[in-house]
Structures are given as C-alpha cells and as structure tokens.
Amino acid sequence: MKNQNGAIAPAGSACLDLVLDRLTKVKSAGAGKWIACCPAHNDKSPSLNVSEAADGKVLLHCWAGCNARDITAAIGLELADLFPGKREPRRGPSKAAVNHERMVYAVGSSLLQQGQLLNAEDQARFELAKQRLGVK
C-alpha cells in the first residue's frame, strides 16, 4: 500500500489502510507501528503513533495530547472507523438506561410501600419506568 507521500507501508487491515492513507509524513516505526504528523494540530514533525492491535483495531496516540476523536475527525473519519467488523445498530436501550429505570421504579415502589404518596410528576415518571421495564 502506498500512502500520500508515496511511501510503501505493509498491508494491514482495511481500517489501518484507511487511516494511514489520510496521514502525512508516514514512516515505519517498527513491526506494525508507524509515526505520522498529527492532523488534529499544526504538526511539523511526526508526533502521532499509529499501530494495529491483534484484533485489527487501529490505535492512535498523539504525543502533543490530541484525542482520537479529534484525530479521526481531522481526516474525515469517525471513531468507529478504527474498529474492524460489521457495525450493527444498537437494539434496545443501553444497560445504563435500564439501570436508571430500575432505580426510578425501586425508589417509587419503596415510597409507595411506606405509605407515601407521589406527586403527579413523580407518579407519571414512576408509571413510565414501570412501562419501560414491563412491570404490571
């Protein structure tokens, strides 16, 4: 594979090729490792380390402190482009959302069991949590 500079880099995963193709001053830094100018800041000499994990993930580290989100955005990619494999949309709520609904339900149930009445807003939120959790 040739990068922007015309240098030849060993073929890696499609994710790695996608990243290396968009960087400048790419040089090999050992087996499976490269250095390049970081596109997220005004980099004159290479400060970005690029490597590929055994599972095909592309790892980025900028010694000037740029984060991976800023680096990928600067080359027109998303963080998801650093990970191989088919990306399927999430189905259903996240674990954090389910845990939040469980907490709302637990607090509401506890208050009701103690004989306390919920105000209209809290009662509506409690009912919504029950609905989302499938509690009757």
Backbone hydrogen bonds, N-H to C=O, Kabsch-Sander energy under -0.5 kcal/mol:
donor,donor_aa,acceptor,acceptor_aa,energy
3,N,7,A,-2.4
4,Q,23,L,-0.5
6,G,3,N,-2.1
9,A,1,M,-2.9
9,A,7,A,-0.6
17,D,13,S,-2.5
18,L,14,A,-2.2
19,V,15,C,-1.8
20,L,16,L,-2.9
21,D,17,D,-2.2
22,R,18,L,-0.5
22,R,19,V,-1.4
23,L,20,L,-1.2
24,T,37,C,-0.5
27,K,35,I,-2.5
29,A,30,G,-0.6
29,A,33,K,-2.9
33,K,30,G,-1.8
34,W,50,V,-2.9
35,I,27,K,-2.5
36,A,48,L,-1.8
37,C,24,T,-2.5
41,H,38,C,-0.9
43,D,38,C,-0.6
43,D,41,H,-2.0
44,K,42,N,-0.6
47,S,36,A,-1.0
48,L,36,A,-2.5
49,N,47,S,-0.6
49,N,61,H,-3.3
50,V,34,W,-2.9
51,S,59,L,-2.1
52,E,32,G,-1.1
53,A,57,K,-2.9
56,G,53,A,-2.2
58,V,82,L,-2.6
59,L,51,S,-3.3
59,L,57,K,-0.5
61,H,49,N,-2.2
62,C,66,C,-0.7
63,W,47,S,-2.8
63,W,61,H,-0.6
65,G,62,C,-1.4
71,I,67,N,-2.1
72,T,68,A,-2.8
73,A,69,R,-2.2
74,A,70,D,-1.9
75,I,71,I,-0.8
75,I,72,T,-0.8
76,G,73,A,-1.5
77,L,72,T,-3.2
81,D,78,E,-1.7
82,L,79,L,-2.2
83,F,80,A,-1.6
88,E,86,K,-0.7
92,G,90,R,-0.6
98,V,94,S,-2.1
99,N,95,K,-2.7
100,H,96,A,-2.1
101,E,97,A,-2.3
102,R,98,V,-2.3
103,M,99,N,-2.0
104,V,100,H,-2.5
105,Y,101,E,-2.5
106,A,102,R,-2.8
107,V,103,M,-2.7
108,G,104,V,-2.4
109,S,105,Y,-2.9
110,S,106,A,-2.3
111,L,107,V,-2.4
112,L,108,G,-2.3
113,Q,109,S,-2.5
114,Q,110,S,-1.4
115,G,112,L,-1.4
116,Q,111,L,-2.4
123,Q,119,N,-2.9
124,A,120,A,-2.2
125,R,121,E,-2.0
126,F,122,D,-2.6
127,E,123,Q,-2.4
128,L,124,A,-2.0
129,A,125,R,-2.3
130,K,126,F,-2.2
131,Q,127,E,-2.4
132,R,128,L,-2.8
133,L,129,A,-2.0
134,G,130,K,-1.0
134,G,131,Q,-0.7
135,V,130,K,-2.6
